[in-house]
């Protein structure tokens, strides 16, 4: 039975720095971290996993395939 989404992952060249940005600017907490991966959690329990990226980012336009944004309430 589907109950909802548990978390979404974002690849970043600086996972710790990005996790801290969510803490400092949006009131998230660092819920868990391991091997360079960070789970940040909102006050309502929604989580993001921030993982280390590999390689250079390819140029992208807004409507190229893939996730384009995350809406935060």
Biopython code that builds the backbone (N, CA, C, O; Angstrom):
import numpy as np
from Bio.PDB.StructureBuilder import StructureBuilder

atoms = [
    (1, "UNK", "N", (0.834, -1.172, 0.000)),
    (1, "UNK", "CA", (0.000, 0.000, 0.000)),
    (1, "UNK", "C", (0.887, 1.246, 0.000)),
    (1, "UNK", "O", (1.808, 1.375, 0.807)),
    (2, "UNK", "N", (0.593, 2.141, -0.907)),
    (2, "UNK", "CA", (1.335, 3.401, -1.019)),
    (2, "UNK", "C", (0.873, 4.361, 0.069)),
    (2, "UNK", "O", (-0.322, 4.625, 0.203)),
    (3, "UNK", "N", (1.825, 4.887, 0.849)),
    (3, "UNK", "CA", (1.492, 5.810, 1.936)),
    (3, "UNK", "C", (2.032, 7.212, 1.700)),
    (3, "UNK", "O", (1.627, 8.146, 2.391)),
    (4, "UNK", "N", (2.938, 7.381, 0.740)),
    (4, "UNK", "CA", (3.526, 8.692, 0.484)),
    (4, "UNK", "C", (4.990, 8.545, 0.135)),
    (4, "UNK", "O", (5.519, 7.434, 0.099)),
    (5, "UNK", "N", (5.645, 9.664, -0.121)),
    (5, "UNK", "CA", (7.072, 9.659, -0.425)),
    (5, "UNK", "C", (7.867, 9.812, 0.858)),
    (5, "UNK", "O", (7.514, 10.626, 1.712)),
    (6, "UNK", "N", (8.929, 9.047, 1.005)),
    (6, "UNK", "CA", (9.760, 9.103, 2.204)),
    (6, "UNK", "C", (10.860, 10.146, 2.060)),
    (6, "UNK", "O", (11.104, 10.922, 2.984)),
    (7, "UNK", "N", (11.530, 10.171, 0.902)),
    (7, "UNK", "CA", (12.520, 11.210, 0.662)),
    (7, "UNK", "C", (12.838, 11.301, -0.824)),
    (7, "UNK", "O", (12.504, 10.411, -1.606)),
    (8, "UNK", "N", (13.482, 12.386, -1.187)),
    (8, "UNK", "CA", (13.970, 12.626, -2.541)),
    (8, "UNK", "C", (15.464, 12.870, -2.433)),
    (8, "UNK", "O", (15.921, 13.505, -1.483)),
    (9, "UNK", "N", (16.240, 12.367, -3.405)),
    (9, "UNK", "CA", (17.699, 12.543, -3.381)),
    (9, "UNK", "C", (18.121, 13.637, -4.353)),
    (9, "UNK", "O", (17.577, 13.768, -5.449)),
    (10, "UNK", "N", (19.106, 14.419, -3.919)),
    (10, "UNK", "CA", (19.717, 15.466, -4.734)),
    (10, "UNK", "C", (21.220, 15.201, -4.743)),
    (10, "UNK", "O", (21.825, 15.046, -3.682)),
    (11, "UNK", "N", (21.828, 15.146, -5.928)),
    (11, "UNK", "CA", (23.281, 14.982, -6.034)),
    (11, "UNK", "C", (23.929, 16.369, -6.037)),
    (11, "UNK", "O", (23.512, 17.256, -6.782)),
    (12, "UNK", "N", (24.943, 16.542, -5.204)),
    (12, "UNK", "CA", (25.607, 17.836, -5.068)),
    (12, "UNK", "C", (27.119, 17.646, -5.024)),
    (12, "UNK", "O", (27.599, 16.657, -4.471)),
    (13, "UNK", "N", (27.884, 18.589, -5.605)),
    (13, "UNK", "CA", (29.339, 18.512, -5.483)),
    (13, "UNK", "C", (29.821, 18.819, -4.066)),
    (13, "UNK", "O", (30.970, 18.538, -3.726)),
    (14, "UNK", "N", (28.944, 19.397, -3.234)),
    (14, "UNK", "CA", (29.296, 19.741, -1.848)),
    (14, "UNK", "C", (28.117, 19.390, -0.929)),
    (14, "UNK", "O", (27.420, 20.287, -0.455)),
    (15, "UNK", "N", (27.887, 18.094, -0.675)),
    (15, "UNK", "CA", (26.711, 17.684, 0.103)),
    (15, "UNK", "C", (26.625, 18.310, 1.494)),
    (15, "UNK", "O", (25.547, 18.740, 1.903)),
    (16, "UNK", "N", (27.725, 18.369, 2.222)),
    (16, "UNK", "CA", (27.683, 18.925, 3.571)),
    (16, "UNK", "C", (27.299, 20.409, 3.529)),
    (16, "UNK", "O", (26.496, 20.870, 4.341)),
    (17, "UNK", "N", (27.871, 21.143, 2.589)),
    (17, "UNK", "CA", (27.569, 22.569, 2.457)),
    (17, "UNK", "C", (26.094, 22.777, 2.100)),
    (17, "UNK", "O", (25.449, 23.669, 2.652)),
    (18, "UNK", "N", (25.558, 21.970, 1.188)),
    (18, "UNK", "CA", (24.154, 22.101, 0.810)),
    (18, "UNK", "C", (23.245, 21.720, 1.976)),
    (18, "UNK", "O", (22.250, 22.398, 2.231)),
    (19, "UNK", "N", (23.576, 20.644, 2.684)),
    (19, "UNK", "CA", (22.785, 20.249, 3.856)),
    (19, "UNK", "C", (22.747, 21.383, 4.876)),
    (19, "UNK", "O", (21.692, 21.680, 5.436)),
    (20, "UNK", "N", (23.874, 22.005, 5.113)),
    (20, "UNK", "CA", (23.943, 23.100, 6.077)),
    (20, "UNK", "C", (23.137, 24.305, 5.604)),
    (20, "UNK", "O", (22.568, 25.028, 6.422)),
    (21, "UNK", "N", (23.081, 24.528, 4.283)),
    (21, "UNK", "CA", (22.266, 25.619, 3.747)),
    (21, "UNK", "C", (20.798, 25.403, 4.113)),
    (21, "UNK", "O", (20.119, 26.342, 4.530)),
    (22, "UNK", "N", (20.304, 24.169, 3.959)),
    (22, "UNK", "CA", (18.916, 23.869, 4.328)),
    (22, "UNK", "C", (18.692, 24.095, 5.823)),
    (22, "UNK", "O", (17.632, 24.576, 6.221)),
    (23, "UNK", "N", (19.669, 23.756, 6.644)),
    (23, "UNK", "CA", (19.581, 23.973, 8.093)),
    (23, "UNK", "C", (19.542, 25.471, 8.399)),
    (23, "UNK", "O", (18.648, 25.946, 9.099)),
    (24, "UNK", "N", (20.514, 26.204, 7.871)),
    (24, "UNK", "CA", (20.654, 27.627, 8.186)),
    (24, "UNK", "C", (19.530, 28.502, 7.636)),
    (24, "UNK", "O", (19.125, 29.468, 8.283)),
    (25, "UNK", "N", (19.023, 28.170, 6.450)),
    (25, "UNK", "CA", (18.072, 29.046, 5.772)),
    (25, "UNK", "C", (16.620, 28.623, 5.858)),
    (25, "UNK", "O", (15.723, 29.461, 5.764)),
    (26, "UNK", "N", (16.372, 27.321, 6.035)),
    (26, "UNK", "CA", (14.986, 26.840, 5.991)),
    (26, "UNK", "C", (14.554, 26.079, 7.243)),
    (26, "UNK", "O", (13.442, 25.553, 7.294)),
    (27, "UNK", "N", (15.423, 26.017, 8.250)),
    (27, "UNK", "CA", (15.035, 25.381, 9.499)),
    (27, "UNK", "C", (14.998, 23.864, 9.484)),
    (27, "UNK", "O", (14.406, 23.251, 10.373)),
    (28, "UNK", "N", (15.625, 23.247, 8.483)),
    (28, "UNK", "CA", (15.724, 21.792, 8.457)),
    (28, "UNK", "C", (16.697, 21.351, 9.551)),
    (28, "UNK", "O", (17.422, 22.176, 10.106)),
    (29, "UNK", "N", (16.714, 20.066, 9.859)),
    (29, "UNK", "CA", (17.749, 19.506, 10.727)),
    (29, "UNK", "C", (18.476, 18.415, 9.950)),
    (29, "UNK", "O", (17.890, 17.773, 9.078)),
    (30, "UNK", "N", (19.744, 18.206, 10.265)),
    (30, "UNK", "CA", (20.456, 17.068, 9.689)),
    (30, "UNK", "C", (20.043, 15.861, 10.512)),
    (30, "UNK", "O", (20.417, 15.725, 11.677)),
    (31, "UNK", "N", (19.270, 14.995, 9.891)),
    (31, "UNK", "CA", (18.664, 13.858, 10.560)),
    (31, "UNK", "C", (19.615, 12.668, 10.652)),
    (31, "UNK", "O", (19.585, 11.912, 11.623)),
    (32, "UNK", "N", (20.466, 12.510, 9.622)),
    (32, "UNK", "CA", (21.345, 11.343, 9.552)),
    (32, "UNK", "C", (22.401, 11.616, 8.492)),
    (32, "UNK", "O", (22.114, 12.270, 7.490)),
    (33, "UNK", "N", (23.615, 11.126, 8.700)),
    (33, "UNK", "CA", (24.625, 11.216, 7.644)),
    (33, "UNK", "C", (25.525, 9.998, 7.688)),
    (33, "UNK", "O", (25.765, 9.415, 8.745)),
    (34, "UNK", "N", (26.015, 9.628, 6.519)),
    (34, "UNK", "CA", (26.927, 8.498, 6.381)),
    (34, "UNK", "C", (27.695, 8.650, 5.076)),
    (34, "UNK", "O", (27.123, 9.057, 4.064)),
    (35, "UNK", "N", (28.957, 8.335, 5.087)),
    (35, "UNK", "CA", (29.800, 8.277, 3.884)),
    (35, "UNK", "C", (29.594, 9.455, 2.931)),
    (35, "UNK", "O", (29.565, 9.264, 1.716)),
    (36, "UNK", "N", (29.451, 10.666, 3.466)),
    (36, "UNK", "CA", (29.280, 11.838, 2.611)),
    (36, "UNK", "C", (27.866, 12.106, 2.169)),
    (36, "UNK", "O", (27.633, 13.043, 1.404)),
    (37, "UNK", "N", (26.900, 11.307, 2.627)),
    (37, "UNK", "CA", (25.482, 11.493, 2.317)),
    (37, "UNK", "C", (24.808, 12.131, 3.528)),
    (37, "UNK", "O", (25.129, 11.797, 4.669)),
    (38, "UNK", "N", (23.874, 13.048, 3.281)),
    (38, "UNK", "CA", (23.177, 13.744, 4.365)),
    (38, "UNK", "C", (21.678, 13.669, 4.154)),
    (38, "UNK", "O", (21.183, 13.965, 3.067)),
    (39, "UNK", "N", (20.953, 13.272, 5.193)),
    (39, "UNK", "CA", (19.501, 13.355, 5.201)),
    (39, "UNK", "C", (19.133, 14.597, 5.995)),
    (39, "UNK", "O", (19.499, 14.715, 7.164)),
    (40, "UNK", "N", (18.413, 15.525, 5.372)),
    (40, "UNK", "CA", (17.926, 16.705, 6.066)),
    (40, "UNK", "C", (16.404, 16.593, 6.165)),
    (40, "UNK", "O", (15.736, 16.132, 5.239)),
    (41, "UNK", "N", (15.878, 17.022, 7.302)),
    (41, "UNK", "CA", (14.467, 16.798, 7.601)),
    (41, "UNK", "C", (13.779, 18.108, 7.953)),
    (41, "UNK", "O", (14.320, 18.932, 8.691)),
    (42, "UNK", "N", (12.583, 18.285, 7.416)),
    (42, "UNK", "CA", (11.766, 19.456, 7.717)),
    (42, "UNK", "C", (11.028, 19.242, 9.035)),
    (42, "UNK", "O", (10.951, 18.115, 9.526)),
    (43, "UNK", "N", (10.485, 20.318, 9.614)),
    (43, "UNK", "CA", (9.702, 20.147, 10.840)),
    (43, "UNK", "C", (8.505, 19.196, 10.678)),
    (43, "UNK", "O", (8.085, 18.576, 11.654)),
    (44, "UNK", "N", (7.945, 19.071, 9.451)),
    (44, "UNK", "CA", (6.797, 18.174, 9.271)),
    (44, "UNK", "C", (7.210, 16.744, 8.925)),
    (44, "UNK", "O", (6.348, 15.894, 8.700)),
    (45, "UNK", "N", (8.531, 16.462, 8.879)),
    (45, "UNK", "CA", (9.005, 15.099, 8.664)),
    (45, "UNK", "C", (9.456, 14.767, 7.257)),
    (45, "UNK", "O", (10.027, 13.699, 7.038)),
    (46, "UNK", "N", (9.215, 15.656, 6.285)),
    (46, "UNK", "CA", (9.676, 15.419, 4.918)),
    (46, "UNK", "C", (11.203, 15.458, 4.889)),
    (46, "UNK", "O", (11.819, 16.283, 5.564)),
    (47, "UNK", "N", (11.816, 14.560, 4.101)),
    (47, "UNK", "CA", (13.277, 14.526, 4.063)),
    (47, "UNK", "C", (13.818, 14.649, 2.646)),
    (47, "UNK", "O", (13.166, 14.276, 1.671)),
    (48, "UNK", "N", (15.035, 15.186, 2.568)),
    (48, "UNK", "CA", (15.845, 15.182, 1.359)),
    (48, "UNK", "C", (17.124, 14.426, 1.680)),
    (48, "UNK", "O", (17.688, 14.582, 2.764)),
    (49, "UNK", "N", (17.581, 13.611, 0.743)),
    (49, "UNK", "CA", (18.897, 12.988, 0.877)),
    (49, "UNK", "C", (19.821, 13.718, -0.081)),
    (49, "UNK", "O", (19.529, 13.821, -1.272)),
    (50, "UNK", "N", (20.919, 14.218, 0.426)),
    (50, "UNK", "CA", (21.887, 14.935, -0.401)),
    (50, "UNK", "C", (23.107, 14.036, -0.538)),
    (50, "UNK", "O", (23.780, 13.722, 0.444)),
    (51, "UNK", "N", (23.379, 13.629, -1.774)),
    (51, "UNK", "CA", (24.443, 12.664, -2.055)),
    (51, "UNK", "C", (25.562, 13.320, -2.847)),
    (51, "UNK", "O", (25.324, 14.304, -3.546)),
    (52, "UNK", "N", (26.790, 12.788, -2.749)),
    (52, "UNK", "CA", (27.889, 13.354, -3.530)),
    (52, "UNK", "C", (27.667, 13.130, -5.029)),
    (52, "UNK", "O", (27.345, 12.023, -5.463)),
    (53, "UNK", "N", (27.843, 14.189, -5.803)),
    (53, "UNK", "CA", (27.747, 14.052, -7.262)),
    (53, "UNK", "C", (29.098, 13.597, -7.806)),
    (53, "UNK", "O", (30.128, 13.704, -7.140)),
    (54, "UNK", "N", (29.062, 13.092, -9.024)),
    (54, "UNK", "CA", (30.283, 12.649, -9.704)),
    (54, "UNK", "C", (30.334, 13.273, -11.087)),
    (54, "UNK", "O", (29.335, 13.274, -11.806)),
    (55, "UNK", "N", (31.474, 13.795, -11.460)),
    (55, "UNK", "CA", (31.641, 14.373, -12.792)),
    (55, "UNK", "C", (31.053, 15.766, -12.898)),
    (55, "UNK", "O", (30.505, 16.309, -11.939)),
    (56, "UNK", "N", (31.181, 16.330, -14.094)),
    (56, "UNK", "CA", (30.666, 17.664, -14.364)),
    (56, "UNK", "C", (29.194, 17.600, -14.729)),
    (56, "UNK", "O", (28.721, 16.610, -15.288)),
    (57, "UNK", "N", (28.487, 18.648, -14.411)),
    (57, "UNK", "CA", (27.079, 18.732, -14.763)),
    (57, "UNK", "C", (26.944, 19.126, -16.229)),
    (57, "UNK", "O", (27.587, 20.072, -16.686)),
    (58, "UNK", "N", (26.117, 18.407, -16.955)),
    (58, "UNK", "CA", (25.868, 18.726, -18.359)),
    (58, "UNK", "C", (24.967, 19.955, -18.450)),
    (58, "UNK", "O", (24.133, 20.174, -17.571)),
    (59, "UNK", "N", (25.122, 20.758, -19.503)),
    (59, "UNK", "CA", (24.224, 21.906, -19.674)),
    (59, "UNK", "C", (22.773, 21.418, -19.767)),
    (59, "UNK", "O", (22.497, 20.398, -20.399)),
    (60, "UNK", "N", (21.855, 22.147, -19.138)),
    (60, "UNK", "CA", (20.447, 21.759, -19.155)),
    (60, "UNK", "C", (19.563, 22.975, -19.340)),
    (60, "UNK", "O", (19.875, 24.075, -18.883)),
    (61, "UNK", "N", (18.448, 22.746, -20.026)),
    (61, "UNK", "CA", (17.422, 23.765, -20.156)),
    (61, "UNK", "C", (16.265, 23.389, -19.231)),
    (61, "UNK", "O", (16.147, 22.235, -18.817)),
    (62, "UNK", "N", (15.428, 24.345, -18.913)),
    (62, "UNK", "CA", (14.347, 24.143, -17.950)),
    (62, "UNK", "C", (13.459, 22.941, -18.273)),
    (62, "UNK", "O", (12.999, 22.261, -17.356)),
    (63, "UNK", "N", (13.212, 22.668, -19.538)),
    (63, "UNK", "CA", (12.276, 21.594, -19.878)),
    (63, "UNK", "C", (12.957, 20.310, -20.339)),
    (63, "UNK", "O", (12.297, 19.425, -20.884)),
    (64, "UNK", "N", (14.281, 20.194, -20.127)),
    (64, "UNK", "CA", (14.953, 18.918, -20.390)),
    (64, "UNK", "C", (14.429, 17.878, -19.411)),
    (64, "UNK", "O", (13.950, 18.243, -18.338)),
    (65, "UNK", "N", (14.505, 16.581, -19.750)),
    (65, "UNK", "CA", (14.020, 15.542, -18.844)),
    (65, "UNK", "C", (14.718, 15.605, -17.483)),
    (65, "UNK", "O", (15.894, 15.956, -17.390)),
    (66, "UNK", "N", (13.979, 15.260, -16.441)),
    (66, "UNK", "CA", (14.517, 15.217, -15.089)),
    (66, "UNK", "C", (13.745, 16.131, -14.144)),
    (66, "UNK", "O", (12.852, 16.865, -14.566)),
    (67, "UNK", "N", (14.095, 16.078, -12.875)),
    (67, "UNK", "CA", (13.430, 16.914, -11.875)),
    (67, "UNK", "C", (13.872, 18.355, -12.080)),
    (67, "UNK", "O", (15.066, 18.628, -12.207)),
    (68, "UNK", "N", (12.924, 19.271, -12.111)),
    (68, "UNK", "CA", (13.232, 20.672, -12.369)),
    (68, "UNK", "C", (13.185, 21.527, -11.120)),
    (68, "UNK", "O", (13.877, 22.543, -11.053)),
    (69, "UNK", "N", (12.398, 21.151, -10.132)),
    (69, "UNK", "CA", (12.356, 21.931, -8.899)),
    (69, "UNK", "C", (11.732, 21.108, -7.783)),
    (69, "UNK", "O", (11.128, 20.061, -8.018)),
    (70, "UNK", "N", (11.895, 21.605, -6.567)),
    (70, "UNK", "CA", (11.233, 21.039, -5.399)),
    (70, "UNK", "C", (10.445, 22.182, -4.789)),
    (70, "UNK", "O", (11.011, 23.238, -4.506)),
    (71, "UNK", "N", (9.161, 21.993, -4.583)),
    (71, "UNK", "CA", (8.331, 23.025, -3.974)),
    (71, "UNK", "C", (8.300, 22.814, -2.461)),
    (71, "UNK", "O", (7.984, 21.722, -1.988)),
    (72, "UNK", "N", (8.624, 23.847, -1.718)),
    (72, "UNK", "CA", (8.663, 23.775, -0.263)),
    (72, "UNK", "C", (7.580, 24.673, 0.280)),
    (72, "UNK", "O", (7.520, 25.856, -0.057)),
    (73, "UNK", "N", (6.702, 24.109, 1.140)),
    (73, "UNK", "CA", (5.645, 24.944, 1.713)),
    (73, "UNK", "C", (6.101, 25.605, 2.985)),
    (73, "UNK", "O", (5.337, 26.347, 3.604)),
]
sb = StructureBuilder()
sb.init_structure("model")
sb.init_model(0)
sb.init_chain("A")
sb.init_seg("    ")
for serial, (resi, resn, name, xyz) in enumerate(atoms, 1):
    if name == "N":
        sb.init_residue(resn, " ", resi, " ")
    sb.init_atom(name, np.array(xyz, "f"), 0.0, 1.0, " ", f" {name:<3s}", serial, name[0])
structure = sb.get_structure()
